[in-house]
Amino acid sequence: MTFDLTPVLGAVITLVITIMTAIVIPYIKKKIGDEKYAEIERWVGVAVQAAEQLFAGSGRGAEKLAFVEEFLASKGFKIDAMSLRNLIEAAVYNLTNLEVSLEGEEIKDEEA
């Protein structure tokens, strides 16, 4: 008898990202200030979306991460690696949820 752990693994990843968003992101905001955080968050979102377009397909996470890190460094942001990684993960999570949400809207529009 085999068990498919994919749903459990997906739930665990979602939980970890949610915890990061709820705990780590507010800590980063406090550390660097709300205005600077908003600017970094915006540029992280831009970089993540660009990486998703430039490096389409699965299995290219290392390339995407390197692109985002280089892009943000070129903008002059000085932030520790762990905080940057958490911001990137949050942006990817938000992008993925936006895509799923938009797909749901398209289906609703087609049915109407």
N, C-alpha and C positions, 0 to 999 in steps of 0.2 A: 504494500500500500504506500503510495507516494502522496506527499502534501505539496501543494503549490503555495509557496511563501511570498509570492509576488504581492498580493494585497496587503499582507502584514508588513512587508518591507516598505511598500508605498506609504502606508499609514505611519510607520516609524519616521521616515524621511520628512513627511508633512509635519509631524509633531516636532521634530528637531528644528525645522525651519521656523515653525510658529514660535517656539521657545526663543530662538535667536532673535526673531523680530520683536517679541514682547520684552525681552530682557536686555539683549546686547545692543540693539539699535538705540534705545533710550540712553544707555550708558555712553555710547559714542556721541550722541547729540549733546549730552551734558558736558562731555570732555572737550568738544571742539566748538560748541556754540550752535544754536539753531540755524542761524543764517548761513554759516559755512557748511553745516551739515546738509541743508537744503540744496546748496550748490553742488556739493559732492554727490548727493543722491541723484540729482538731475543728470550729471555727467556720467555716473555709473549706469543709469538707465539707457542713455544714448549709446554708451560703449557696448553694453550687453546686446542691445538691439542690432547694432552694427555687426557685432561678432556673429550673431545668429544668422544674419544675411550673408556675411562673407564666408563663413565656414558651415555651410548647410550639411545636415546629416548627423547621425549619431556617431559616437566614438571619437569626436574631435574636440572633446572638452578641454584638453590641455592647450590646444591651439587657441581656442576661444578665450580661455583664462589668460594666456600670455598676451593676446591682443588687448584685452581689457586693461590689464596691468600696465602695458606699455602706453596705451592711449591716455590713461589717467596720469601716468608719470609725465607724459608730454604736456599735460595741462598744468603741471606743477603742484599736484596734490601730494602732500606728505602725510601719509597715514600708515599705521602699522599693518603688517601683513594679515593678521587675524581679523582686524576690523574691516579691512578692505575685502577680504574673502567673505565675511558675513554680509556686507553691503551688496556684493555681487550675487551671492546666493539669494538674498531677498529680492533683488531686481529680476533674477531669472524666475523665481517663484511667482512674482507679480506678473511678469510677461506671460508665463504659462497659463496662469489663471485668467488673464485677459483674453488670451487666444481661445481658451475653453469657453469663456463667457460669450465671446463674439460668435463662436460656432453655434452655441445654443440660440443666440438671437437670429442667426441666419436660418436655422431650422424653423423657428417660430414664424419668421417672415414668409418662408416658403409654404408653410401649412396654411397660412391665412388667405 
